[in-house]
Structure formats: C-alpha cells, structure tokens
Amino acid sequence: VMGAFLAQLYDDLPPPPAVLVSHDPPDAALLAEALSIKAGRKVEIHRPQRGEKRGVVEHAETNAREALERRMAEGSAQEALLQGVARLFDLPAAPERIEVYDNSHTMGTNAYGVMIAAGPSGWLKSAYRKFSIKGPITPGDDFAMMREVFERRFGRALKEDPTRDSGTWPDLVLIDGGAGQLSAAREIMAELGADDIPMVAVAKGPDRDAGREWFHQTGREPIQLPPRDPVLYYLQRLRDEAHRFAITTHRAGRSKALVKSELDEIPGVGSAIKRRLLNHFGSARGV
C-alpha cells in the first residue's frame, strides 16, 4: 500500500529530497531511484527508528488515524447523530434545526456575527445569516456582539412568527464559550421572551485542543465526550463551520471597508479609475 501510494502521489507532485515513511515499501530502492530520476536529484526513502524524525512520523500517523475516524464518523447516519445530540443534551426529540453562532472582528472593527444552521438533511445553507454589527463595540466585548445578534435574530422571529409554526425556530442553539457566555446568552433570551430554547455553550479544552471541549448547559454540570465519539465529531463540525463562515464574512467585510476607506477618499478617483487601479495592482493594499 505504501509503495503504491507514493508512486501515485509523486506522479503529480515534485518529489522532496527525503520521504519519511512509517512502513518500508518492499520496492523502496527502486521507488527511490524512480523518484530521483523524476526530481533530477537524489531522493531518499527512510523509515526513522528514533529521534525527532521518528516523532514526526508518529505525529503524521496520529493525524491520519484521527482523520480516518472522523471521515468514518461523518459517514454515520445523520439521524443517528442527531439522536445522539438529543440524548447528550436531554432534548425531547432529535433536533430538526440546530443553529450555531459565532463572531469575528479586528480589535472591535469590521465586526460581524454569523449564524449557521443544520438539520437532518445536513447544512441548511439558505438559512445562514450574517449580522454586520451596528453598535459601537469595545475591543473584546463579545457579549455586546452576541446581544445585538440575538436581539436582531430572535426579535425579528418573534414579530414574524410568534407561534413558531414556520419551522425556522431552532430546537437547539450552540454558542462559543463557557459558563459566562451561556449565562449572558440566557439572560438576553429571557429579556426577549425566548428563553425556552435549549442552549449549549461549547468551550475549548486545555490549550484549545479539539476533542477536549467542555459542553455547558444551564442546570447541569459541564460534560466532556470521549475523544473519538461520533457525536463529538459532529458538534466539532458544526462549530468549525460557524467559525469558517464568521472568518470569511469578516474578511470580505474588511476588504470592502479597505477599498472604500483608502480609495474612495482620494480626490479625483472615481469608480472607473478605481476599477482600473484594482485590476492593475490586484488589491487596495497593492494600490
């Protein structure tokens, strides 16, 4: 397997000077010679037994094993995962709609909150929402951002669908943070009159390690899941998708603000010249 993999991999990629492997391919010498010919220089295939290079290989093995387990967990039936979420957080039934909230900003500027949603059919991309934070935000004041996002999201929902018949209300809300963030979120939801929605805060573990997250829920002790639990992988994917959406939304807003603030304020530069400048230099930063 290792020999076949290396031959296929370096059919498309330029071979490096040294290839470290966890298992010796039986045709290692022939393979190294072929890779050397392709690279135009000597290529060695080596299985380290000790030291720093052995540690690198062990780290790669761990990453590969965990990636495979994660992929296999993703193949589990979505309904089974949602049933697992319901059992974990003591929900009355498997959630039809999970909403996850995150935010991103640069020292309080270009602040955005986002919401992603998922259900039995997977990601509900049409339900994703971006919230450009309007109020002044003190750097690091994530509570103020969360308040504005929740007030806008659920304030509108209460006006448009007070009976909750449209299927657009969440059965579970996930937020990034610990007990403090959960308490603040519950307070905001109570003020809005929507504090009956189950809510869980996901706090990163020691050294922000994935797999060691703590899950906080009102009235219950914080819990952790076994490192390779499929439900844990699912919850991590939900959180990571919200984080990805927050980062891309923030970057897009920051780029837009950069173009506006730096180019639109130059006297005599209209939209046509600005377009030509951007096409030539590639970005506002380049201009």
BELDATA-V805209 format. One record per run of one state. SS is the DSSP state (hx for helix, st for strand, lp for the rest). FROM is the first residue (numbers start at 0). LEN is the number of residues. If there is no record, write none. Layout:
ss=SS from=FROM len=LEN
ss=SS from=FROM len=LEN
//
This chain:
ss=lp from=0 len=1
ss=hx from=1 len=11
ss=lp from=12 len=5
ss=st from=17 len=3
ss=lp from=20 len=7
ss=hx from=27 len=12
ss=lp from=39 len=4
ss=st from=43 len=3
ss=lp from=46 len=4
ss=hx from=50 len=24
ss=lp from=74 len=3
ss=hx from=77 len=11
ss=lp from=88 len=9
ss=st from=97 len=9
ss=lp from=106 len=2
ss=st from=108 len=11
ss=lp from=119 len=2
ss=st from=121 len=2
ss=lp from=123 len=1
ss=hx from=124 len=3
ss=lp from=127 len=1
ss=st from=128 len=4
ss=lp from=132 len=9
ss=hx from=141 len=19
ss=lp from=160 len=11
ss=st from=171 len=5
ss=lp from=176 len=2
ss=hx from=178 len=14
ss=lp from=192 len=6
ss=st from=198 len=5
ss=lp from=203 len=2
ss=hx from=205 len=3
ss=lp from=208 len=5
ss=st from=213 len=4
ss=lp from=217 len=5
ss=st from=222 len=1
ss=lp from=223 len=6
ss=hx from=229 len=34
ss=lp from=263 len=7
ss=hx from=270 len=11
ss=lp from=281 len=6
//
